Amino acid sequence: MDIYTDRDTSAGAGAGTRHAVVETSLGGLTVVASGDAITGLYFPHHWYMPPGASLGRRVDVHEDTLITRAATQLGEYLAGDRTAFDLPTRTNGDAFQERVWAMLREIPFGETTTYGELAERLGNKALAQSVGQAVGHNPISVIVACHRVVGSNGKLTGFAGGLGRKQRLLEIEEPQAVKETRLF
C-alpha cells in the first residue's frame, strides 16, 4: 500500500479493468474500475482522457456492483443529497502527484483552497504550477475533489472537465447561507 493514498502497488492491481458511461446532469461520465477500486472518472471531452484500450471492457452500469455504487453516489452528490463518497479508489501517479491527490482528498465538502496554498503545504510556494498540473491530471474527478482548488484570486481556473462543470460542482457544495445572500 502506498503511504499517500489507498493505492495498491502489488502485482495484479490492474486486473479486471472495465468501464461504464454513467448519465448525469454533467453529461455522460466514464467511470473506470479495476479490480475492487474506482480508478478513473472522466467527463465528456476530458482534457486528459486515457487511451480507450486502458479503460478495459465496457460494461452496463448495472452489470457491475462497484460501478453501480459509484453511479448511485454520483447521482446523490449531484442532487445535493451526498457530501462524501464511500468508494474504494486507487490512483497510479508519480510520488508528487500522489501527494497532491492525497491533499485533494482532505479538502472538506463546501470549502476551497488554492494551488498556492497546496504548494505551501508541500513546503514551496513556487510549486504552484506543478501542483496545478497534478490537480489537472487527477484521474478520479469529483470523487477526488479537484474542483475545490481555485486560483489565488478566488477565480475559477482550468478544469479538465471544463469551467462550466467546475462552477456547477462548486454551486452544489455552496453552503445554504451563502446561496441565500446571492443577488442572482
Phi and psi in degrees as a GROMACS rama.xvg file:
@    title "Ramachandran Plot"
@    xaxis  label "Phi"
@    yaxis  label "Psi"
@TYPE xy
-75.1441  142.283  ASP-2
-73.7876  -18.0468  ILE-3
-92.9249  -14.4482  TYR-4
-155.302  -177.587  THR-5
-91.4311  29.0877  ASP-6
-72.2414  127.56  ARG-7
-93.8092  114.36  ASP-8
-96.0592  10.7242  THR-9
-75.4525  159.844  SER-10
-60.7209  142.718  ALA-11
88.6506  1.82959  GLY-12
-62.5881  -23.396  ALA-13
-93.109  4.16165  GLY-14
-64.8049  144.288  ALA-15
73.9816  35.4303  GLY-16
-74.0806  132.7  THR-17
-151.911  164.327  ARG-18
-146.678  161.708  HIS-19
-145.468  153.449  ALA-20
-99.1319  121.607  VAL-21
-103.076  118.623  VAL-22
-76.414  126.412  GLU-23
-138.422  176.186  THR-24
-68.0819  -12.1761  SER-25
-98.0472  4.75114  LEU-26
106.97  -176.018  GLY-27
-77.5533  108.861  GLY-28
-91.2936  130.737  LEU-29
-87.4766  116.017  THR-30
-104.269  126.012  VAL-31
-112.401  134.656  VAL-32
-126.359  144.761  ALA-33
-135.279  121.331  SER-34
59.9929  -124.803  GLY-35
-105.99  26.1035  ASP-36
-138.82  149.3  ALA-37
-77.4245  127.579  ILE-38
-119.105  -5.49712  THR-39
-161.722  147.4  GLY-40
-147.63  114.857  LEU-41
-126.947  141.327  TYR-42
-82.9598  162.008  PHE-43
-59.7419  137.081  PRO-44
61.577  29.163  HIS-45
-55.3688  136.624  HIS-46
-59.3849  -39.8612  TRP-47
-120.218  48.856  TYR-48
-68.3513  129.115  MET-49
-70.3156  163.361  PRO-50
-57.8828  142.881  PRO-51
-52.4359  -37.5345  GLY-52
-62.8113  -28.4256  ALA-53
-77.8069  -9.09563  SER-54
-82.4717  -9.46791  LEU-55
76.2938  -169.729  GLY-56
-72.8757  149.683  ARG-57
-85.8651  133.674  ARG-58
-123.67  162.105  VAL-59
-73.9573  143.182  ASP-60
-50.2405  -41.6552  VAL-61
-87.7635  2.70413  HIS-62
-85.8909  -17.5147  GLU-63
-125.661  119.235  ASP-64
-57.5779  -44.7303  THR-65
-66.7877  -43.9386  LEU-66
-67.3702  -35.3802  ILE-67
-61.3846  -44.1971  THR-68
-60.0951  -43.2109  ARG-69
-63.2918  -43.9244  ALA-70
-61.7184  -43.0019  ALA-71
-62.4371  -47.3698  THR-72
-67.378  -37.2389  GLN-73
-62.091  -43.8351  LEU-74
-60.3541  -43.3638  GLY-75
-64.6781  -42.545  GLU-76
-62.4478  -48.7924  TYR-77
-66.5713  -24.43  LEU-78
-83.7717  -4.9221  ALA-79
84.4557  14.5084  GLY-80
-101.914  2.28916  ASP-81
-141.153  137.24  ARG-82
-112.328  -8.82467  THR-83
-148.83  152.414  ALA-84
-100.234  141.016  PHE-85
-118.417  69.9422  ASP-86
-133.695  141.097  LEU-87
-71.7245  133.455  PRO-88
-127.481  157.698  THR-89
-147.881  132.076  ARG-90
-118.874  164.48  THR-91
-140.948  59.4503  ASN-92
-99.6978  -178.717  GLY-93
-76.8772  175.867  ASP-94
-58.3384  -41.6166  ALA-95
-65.1351  -47.7541  PHE-96
-57.973  -44.5388  GLN-97
-61.2371  -37.6799  GLU-98
-64.7472  -43.5822  ARG-99
-65.5788  -46.4215  VAL-100
-63.2427  -33.0194  TRP-101
-63.8629  -39.092  ALA-102
-67.595  -35.5124  MET-103
-60.288  -38.5823  LEU-104
-63.8994  -21.408  ARG-105
-89.8765  -11.0193  GLU-106
-72.8713  119.217  ILE-107
-66.0136  151.438  PRO-108
-52.2352  135.039  PHE-109
81.8658  2.43182  GLY-110
-119.329  158.241  GLU-111
-127.802  164.432  THR-112
-141.23  176.401  THR-113
-114.879  163.705  THR-114
-60.857  -39.9069  TYR-115
-63.3873  -40.7435  GLY-116
-64.0618  -39.8148  GLU-117
-64.7641  -40.7947  LEU-118
-62.1177  -41.5986  ALA-119
-61.3734  -40.537  GLU-120
-62.597  -28.6926  ARG-121
-81.1053  -6.84684  LEU-122
101.342  4.20553  GLY-123
-157.867  105.621  ASN-124
-57.2889  -25.4121  LYS-125
-68.1369  -9.57209  ALA-126
-83.432  4.78341  LEU-127
-56.1051  -41.5839  ALA-128
-67.2494  -40.2678  GLN-129
-64.8808  -37.9704  SER-130
-61.0042  -44.5621  VAL-131
-58.577  -40.8934  GLY-132
-64.8483  -42.4861  GLN-133
-65.2781  -42.622  ALA-134
-60.4558  -43.8892  VAL-135
-63.8094  -25.0797  GLY-136
-98.3503  11.122  HIS-137
-56.5454  120.604  ASN-138
-80.6448  -9.44042  PRO-139
-123.513  64.2662  ILE-140
-53.203  155.118  SER-141
69.9582  -58.1485  VAL-142
-64.719  -46.3324  ILE-143
-99.7282  103.484  VAL-144
-75.755  74.0502  ALA-145
-70.1535  -18.6806  CYS-146
-67.6705  -13.3496  HIS-147
-83.9939  2.73025  ARG-148
-104.168  125.026  VAL-149
-123.644  172.47  VAL-150
-68.7775  165.888  GLY-151
-61.0492  -25.1765  SER-152
-93.5817  9.15494  ASN-153
84.2068  -2.19676  GLY-154
-79.5617  153.641  LYS-155
-72.3611  132.49  LEU-156
-125.549  177.592  THR-157
-27.5472  138.822  GLY-158
-148.726  126.266  PHE-159
-58.1388  -22.4673  ALA-160
-97.2535  0.195688  GLY-161
101.227  145.126  GLY-162
-64.6108  -31.6613  LEU-163
-61.2972  -41.2415  GLY-164
-69.504  -38.7159  ARG-165
-60.032  -45.9951  LYS-166
-60.276  -43.5606  GLN-167
-61.3803  -43.6619  ARG-168
-62.7778  -41.7618  LEU-169
-67.4967  -35.0835  LEU-170
-65.1177  -38.4296  GLU-171
-59.0086  -37.812  ILE-172
-90.0507  -5.90172  GLU-173
-62.6605  130.079  GLU-174
-58.8298  144.072  PRO-175
-57.2218  -38.5214  GLN-176
-61.5154  -37.0958  ALA-177
-71.4769  -42.1386  VAL-178
-57.8035  -39.1392  LYS-179
-69.9586  -20.541  GLU-180
-92.4516  -6.42737  THR-181
-71.0896  143.053  ARG-182
-84.5603  -20.1674  LEU-183
